[in-house]
């Protein structure tokens, strides 16, 4: 198996501290949006689902060989995203080797990110993930699928995925603002139950990425 599988195997066998990363992409979009979201999600997971993730997430570019060091990579923002040919090749290799990419549309990214996903997997379509998929089942149950965190224009939240050999390798959360719900409470003044719902869904995503 490829390099990233070996990394996952060592983590599971020897209990090494896991590390996750934020993707720093080109194109002018604010890849750095929601600066408190990943640290808060890590803290929640380490306290509630027995993970041992390093408390400060790394930052990695899509074309970097360091991408293969992280079992979970998160991409967010509001604007343009552009992957170079080298980025596309590296991301494809990462995902087909066992890596997991979570893309969270922070409202305004959709028109840009879909064409970049198509560059990575030109022959594979994004499909909507049904509510009975394992990512919605454990460790926290979301019987109706992806939760709605911020309303915006009131459209229903949707989770889309790219599946490789029946494994969800790329998750795209849309009309949800999941990462906003992970941020410090004073950033958006979300009710406690809304933030908790967002963090629990994030924990499910991390749990799935580490175990599949």
Secondary structure, DSSP 8 states (H G I E B T S, - for coil): --HHHHHHHHHHHH---B--EEEE-BSS--TT-STTHHHHHHHHHHHHS---B-SS-EEEETT-GGGGG-S-EEEEESS--B--HHHHHHHHHHHHTT--EEEEE-SS-HHHHHHHHHHH-TT---EE--TTSGGGTSSS--TTSS-----TT----EEEEEEETTEEEEEEEESS-HHHHHS-HHHH---HHHHHHHHHHHHHHHHHHHH-
